Amino acid sequence: MKPITDKEFRKLAEYIKANYGVNLFQKKALVVGRLQNYITQSNFGSFSDYYGYIESDKTGKAAATLINRVTTNHTFFMREPEHFEYFKNTVLPGLVTREYARKDLRIWSAGCSTGEEAYTLAMVIADHFGADKGRWDTKILATDISTRALEKAVEGEYPNEGLESLPEKWRRDYFTRLSDEKSIIADKIKSEVIFRKFNLMEEVFPFRKKFHVIFCRNVMIYFDSKARKELADKFYEFMESGGYLFIGHSESLNREETKFKHVLPAVYRKD
């Protein structure tokens, strides 16, 4: 197969940015490394041939394969743990008091990757409510553009070494040990998370109700400033007053442009 030209790479990077918001213009080596063997094994003569196939495929499967291969789905349980502490100690008790009559909490893990964030939130919630949990609707929506990541999330199997950061009680109550190498999320936690494929760059969000909490961490780092602002505005629109937005510690919102009020590092609130 012919090596990718600068023109071919730019065309592919523009396609990914326009359709998924992910900026890979400075990641040529990464993109080529993740695609080259696949393109060769699929008998495409060049990157241009492969790009033409993506454009002509009306099923969307070719584009899904592309985004699965070039996106990084690196996450782990209790990532940025101070966020979960703030959610547990401040956000959740406040929402429970406010929504006690309706008993309906709506939480979205946007860019959920392989599910660790969403399952961690479900475990925090289960701990908080205890025996009273059945009286509340606290199901978590978890979305990602990567079908490969979502398949792993739905499966719910994780290496045991990745669970070491979790409380011993959680490992005992919320996981079933399958072997010395891996464990699986217990059904009572797995059933609390709804996984769906969703592109954050969609023009229109399909949600009928607004969210009380949105976690979108280490996702916007791949977006340019315009895309970040547009996404933050959509989050604001689809959030209940008094709701919270959590982003990654390596990310920030322009305080002069956003409607959100800054609360803590990487935590924002809609007044």
GIBELPE-V143889 format. One record per helix or strand. SS is the DSSP state (alpha for helix, beta for strand). FROM is the first residue (numbers start at 0). TO is the last residue. Records with the same first field share a line. If there is no record, write none. Layout:
SS: FROM-TO  FROM-TO
This chain:
alpha: 5-19  27-40  46-55  60-69  80-97  115-134  146-154  159-162  167-172  186-189  219-221  224-236
beta: 103-103  106-109  136-136  139-143  156-158  174-176  181-184  192-196  210-215  238-246  260-263  266-268
